[in-house]
């Protein structure tokens, strides 16, 4: 494996979001925007949705809720059609977002009511403290291409990518576009993908090796994974690579040793040089030695 691909939210970043800014249209208050968004987002388990859902104390709940993968959500609140999502979802519904464009950092969520733009909420999280160190450790293990695929907007994804020291960053990707990028990356080398969300399941299935965050990860992502990091600590990924490499080396050693000894004993037995005792060693003794050699994988060092 020469390529590792990361998701952003909850994988390279902490996934602990908070509302940073709220931009509003004329005649609309910040709380109006947050109330409308919260009513719809209560029906989603996405980390960003949970932040929006907790931003309002109003108990109004949305009806006829629909989720558009990678774009946002729609629901009916007090008889009004509320849209909460990215610029792509707004554009699909003929809503102009130009008046509230924001160049700041963070994830931008637009909120609209009955075709009218209410406001724009900026939600941000921060990169994990050990993300850059993890990337450096992977490079020491021979991973020469480290990539990030994110559904977040391009400028925010690139900011995180620069902080982590990644080689390539792709932002504003829908789940299917992530799969297409993974297929493209797989053409040049074996690829591992590290993700945690329900939207990551398709690309996890596409990767040569799928790694899921077990603590915050969705059930579908964990089910699709080959490796699960139970404590969500991405610094465990280099350790998993080292364990896999040592396991493969031990397996090759065991095969070579077992075949070599058995062939040698068979030749010596055919020539009448050895007896039954050596034959027993070639069978049972070699098997025990292979088991002992395999146990060395229990002591893979933590440091890289």
N, C-alpha and C positions, 0 to 999 in steps of 0.2 A: 504494500500500500504506500503510495507516494502523495496522495491528496486527501486532506481532511476538510470537510465543508461544515460550517457552523450556521445554525439559525441565530438570530439576534436576541429577541426578547425571551428572557428567562434562561438563556443559555450563556451567551457572552455578557448579557446585562443581568442585573439583579432581579428584574421583573417586579420590583417594588415601585409602582407608579404613583405619581401625585399630580394634581392639577397645578400647572405652572402659571398659565395665563388664560383669560377668556376674552375674546374679541366679540363685540355685539353689533348688530345692525341698529339703525336708528329706531328709537321707540321701544327697544327691547332691553331688558336688564340681564345681568350675568346670571342671576338666579333663575330667570325664565328659561334660559338656554340649558342650564344644568338640570332643572326639573324635567324638561322635555326629554333630554338625553337619558336621564336616570330611569324614567318610566319604561323606556324601551330596552335599555341595556341590562336591566335586572333579569332578563331572559337569556343572558349569555354567560358563559363561564370564562371568557377570555379575560386575561389580567387587566387590560385597558377597560373593558366593560365593567369590571368589578369596581374600579376607581370611580367611574362615572356614576354607577349605581349608588355608591356611598356618598356622593357629593350633594345629595338632596334629601331633606327630611320629609318631603311630601310623599304620601303613601299612594299616590295615583299609579295605577298599573296599566300597562298597554295591552291591547287586544289585537288579535289577528297578526301576531308577530311573525316576521319572516327574516331569516338570516341569509345574507349574500356572502358566500365564502370569500374572504380576503378583501371585501369592500365595505361591509357594514350591515346595518339592520334597518328594518322598517316595521312600524306598528301604528295602531290607532289609539290616540289618547284624547279623551273628552270629545270624540267625534272628529278629531283632526288627524290627518295622515302625517306622521312624523318619520323623517329619515335621519339616521345617524350613521355617518361613515366618512370615507375618504372622498377626494375630489372626483374620482372616477364614478362613484355612485351618484354624486350630485349631477355630474355631466349627463349621465344616462337618463336622468329625470328632468333635464332641461333647466337646471338651477345654476345660475351664474355665481361663481365663487370669487371672482376677481376683486371685489370690493373689500374682502377680508383676507387676502393672501398674507401669510406671515412667513418671514424668512428666518425666524428664530429656531432654536434647537428644540427637539422633542417630536412627539407624534401628534399630528394635527387631525382633529375630528370635527367635521362639519355637522351642524344640526339645522334641519329645515322643517317647516310646518306648512302643509298645504301648498307646496311649491314655492314658498318664500324662505329665503335664508335667514335664520335667526342669529346664528353666531358660529364661532370657531373656537374650539377648546384645544389648548396645547397641553399635552400630558407627557411627562418625561420620566425616565429612569436613568440609572447610571451603570457604567461598565463595572463588572465584577473586579475586585481588587487583584485576583490572581489570574485574570484573563491573559494579560501580556506575558506573564511568566509561563503559563501553560503553552502558549504559542511558541515561545522560545524552547521549551522542553521538547515539544514535538519536532522542531527543526533539528535538535540534537539527535533525535532518533531516526533521522533520514527522511522526514516528511518535508518535501521541497515545495509544496504548493498548498497554501492555507487560504480558504475562500469563505465568504459569508453570503448567504442568500436570505434576503429579508423582505417582508411585505411592507416594511416601514418606508417612508419617503426617502428618496435618494440621498439628500444632503445629510440627513440624520444617520443613515446607515453608514455613509462614508466617514462621518465623524467618529463613530464607534470603531470602524475598521482601522482608521489611522491610529487611534489610541491603543488598539490591541496589536498592531503591527502585522496586519493581514496583507496578503499579496493581491487579492482581488475582492471587490465588493459589488454586489448587485442588489439594488433596492427596488421598491414598488413592484414586487413580484406577486402574482396570484399563485395559489397552490399548484395549478397546472404548469405555470411558467417555471416554478421551482423544479418540477419534474423534468421539464425540457432542458433546463440548464444542467441538471445532474446528468442527464443522458449525454449531453455535449461534453461534460468534464470526463465522463467515464471512457470516452473514446481514446484518451491519451494515457490514462493510468487507472489503477484500482482506486476507488473512492470510498471514504467513510463519511457518513452524515451524522451530525449531532443536533438533536432537536428535542422539543418537549411538548409542543402543542398538538391539538387535534388536526390542525391544518398541515402538520408535518408528516402525518401518517403516509400519504402517497409518496413523498420523496424518500422517506425512510425505507419503504418497500422497494424503491428503485435503486438505492445505494448498494454497493457491494458489501458494505458493513454498516449496519444501522445501530446508532448509539442513542439511547433515550435517557433523559433526566427523570429518575424514578420518583422524586419527592413531589415536584410540581407538575410533572408530566401527565398528560391525559392517558386514559386506559388504552385508547387506540394506538397512541404513539408507543407505549410500553409493549403492547402486544406485537407491534410491527418490528420491534428492535431485536438485534442479536446480542447487544450488550446493554445493561441497565445500570446507570450510576445512581445508587440508592439514596445518597445524601446530596445529590445535585452539585457536588464539588467537581468542577471541570478539571481541576488539577489531577483527578484520578484517571483521566483519559490517557495521559502518557504512561501511567502505571499499567493500565489495561493493555496498551500496546506492548509494553515490555513483557508482561505475563504471556501474551499470545506468542511473541517471538521466542521466548524461552521454552514454551510448551512445544512449539514446532521443532526447535532444535533438539529437545529431548526425545521427541517422537522419532526423528531421523536417526539419532544416536542409538535408540533402542532397536529400531529395525535393522540398522547396519550391524550392530553388535550381535543380535540374536541370529541373524542369517549367517554371519561370518563364523560364529562358534559352531552352529549346527552343521554347516558345510564341512568345516575342518574336522569335526568329530566323525562325520559320516565317512569322509575319505580315510581317516586313520582307522576307523572300525573296519572298513572294507579291506584294508591292507593287513588287518590282524594286529595292529599296533596297540589299540585301546580295547577295553572291555566294557562290561555293563555299567560299571561305576561312572565312567566318563559320559556314557550315553544318558544316564540319569541326570548328571550335572548339565549336559547340553539342553535338556528339556526343562526340568523343574528349577534347577539352579539359575539358569539364564533368565527364566521368567521372574524369579525373585529379585535378581540384580536389576532387571528392567523396571520393576516396581519401585525399588529403592532410588533408582536414578530419576524416575518420574516425580518422586516426592521433593526433589530439589526445587520444583516450581512453587512450592509453598513459601519459599524464602526469597522472593524477588524483592530487591531493594526498593525503598520508597523514593530515594533521590534520583535525579537524572543528571 
